[in-house]
Every structure is written in structure tokens, then in C-alpha cells.
């Protein structure tokens, strides 16, 4: 599978400097961004699953009460 690119994102120079100051040895800004995006995707997936379970639980409760 071919890799794809993220769109360019403009950031304040201060934010870029702050991020660069936090990079681990050998870590690139691109790797940091890719890891951050992966983590956010996973976080949102978990949130969506949590909400779906909660709504299913509410629906099951409501149908058992009536």
C-alpha cells in the first residue's frame, strides 16, 4: 500500500518550537505528528464505542422498564 501525506498545517512558530523542544532523540517532527494523529484516532474510536455502549444500555433499560 502506498503511503499518503497529511495536508500542510500552519502553526504558530512558538508552537513548532515547543514541539521540537519535546522531541525525543532521533524523533522527527513528522513522526511526532503521525503518532499524535494515530493517538487521536484511537481516542475518538474509544469514545464512539463508549457512547454506543451507553446508548445501547439506556435503550435496554428503557425497554425493560416499560
C-alpha positions, 0 to 999 in steps of 0.5 A: 500500500502506498503511503499518503501525506497529511495536508500542510498545517500552519502553526504558530512558530512558538508552537513548532518550537515547543514541539521540537523542544519535546522531541525525543532523540532521533524523533522527527517532527513528522513522526511526532505528528503521525503518532499524535494523529494515530493517538487521536484516532484511537481516542475518538474510536474509544469514545464512539464505542463508549457512547454506543455502549451507553446508548445501547444500555439506556435503550435496554433499560428503557425497554425493560422498564416499560 
